[in-house]
């Protein structure tokens, strides 16, 4: 049975967002080819010196010290991949699984994960030890890259050269600014104001009905609202009654917020199979609403859409 012991919170919305960021980061690396792929490397005890220390003499290396046991790592790692890949090779993300490479963690005196350290010229120059939202990670990285640029301005001979001898690593133009309603929604979520977040997402959808970020955000807000006053233990107890459809819907909501999206989808597809009439339609609509909480190309979503179609027809 799924773990639905964690009450609904904004924490779950971050979990779902991380899935989208991971998919987007992978797509960007594949589209950009070898250069982007080279911006993200997996590091072990054996390759640390070459991939981190030596490499940091020509480019900042961002160490992502993570563990598959840490939920925070699942949230932060996709954000780091996204923002560093966006730099186009001006920095490298080095991912270290501290469970598989304990010597690195011990040498750096890592006490908790996720931990992020910036290594430049062979030295750890800055870092943080918490899960930060994307805008805070970008701000931290901007400050780091600004300091690196100042170093090169003071030491021009140290700047690495490109294949044609030109200096590389100069700042690039930022991408297009984020939609103001999307920014307003994210700020409202950070402040715990769900009504303001929902209103901002709805404004954006009124202007751009196909905006995936707004759809996901609004669906996530709905999840949090529906589960805010729910007692997971009570839901777990009610699941013993197969006729209690509402308990199945709430259990699926809680599973979504816990990151168990496949389990949530499987649960409701199973209920669709064994119900009929208005009950079946209620479950079907609820499941379609949960689909909106994930990016359209999420593998779990693609699989669930096929399963729902099979259950209905």
Steps between C-alpha positions, in 0.01 A plus 500: 500500500620850428646724765238772540610600848634840397227765507444720198737795486691724263779242525311274262469769237879521493522122453277516192688799363826311534370230263437763234841658554673164471327424171576847365866475603534165325333635187728805495811283530385273220407793275821692565721201431847419641577847636199501732557138597855594602357761737364225727726218617471221756801494731636218717777468755731392218417783256468787750849641446474502121135600461487756781837629620681500166196623309442785744826660388326610177128508585289518820386154608177479698498196725158348563551266794183294505348174619213293363379481862455876529175651373670840482743363243213400273376858512829686467695293245266570203514873579881493500505311170266751342676819606853372433411356160354841415851648545612325183825354631611795717470274806489126563268308730677209671255261666630291790289223652633512856376146571704360212798736548543544876864611475402819320235576762747437782773710341261792460353445849149476365258468790168507315363468149431665277815710524617722216857630473659716232860400422720745310877499458509187716326664796148489644394865471131498594205267550178425681341208684127519439234472233461835324240600240624551146511881522723483810732248335526728196577797725771301680648384170491853355701624798750218455542564128540872569781425744663268246483772236662747741779248556560474125492878457772528764689201356437505121770245429312246712191509281470177296533527122266358237603294200578816298687660787219730608419542868195303611274526800368851444145550624224421254166671454227375729195329349161668469353624830251279681131581465404745777196294602717190529746693716211631712366148546838365610544786745153439641580130549823593678287714733238229548225706331315237296216731397740751348695223330183353348388843381835563330495160327142562384595838356782341304273221372243757391769656278675176402268199546771254402765621748626180664664669798172671591302178459741311722507777757122530520463123529759497778317773688180296468673197648620699797158655560320165488737338748572791735260379772515128422616250763708239312434242771126545454535462123703184550227360725225585252681320219379176658157575357507442122184706463661814643595669174588829669766321706656367180511850352658646814752215518601573141540870583724417796705261289549771239623743765737235632647455153342156446331605177502156336328352805240777498424443133484122538261539794250710308524298179411193709199685646390601149507134398268386781252788502234624263267791438546819699760344731721401210465847343595666830816290527586553133474878533707497819770297328506740205548782749800318648644461151522880481748497792770342280670606175342346192805289417545351847537121451259429787237718336539336158459157661199606707319650200530167320376313807203733542404462134515121535290511818232712333480316170 
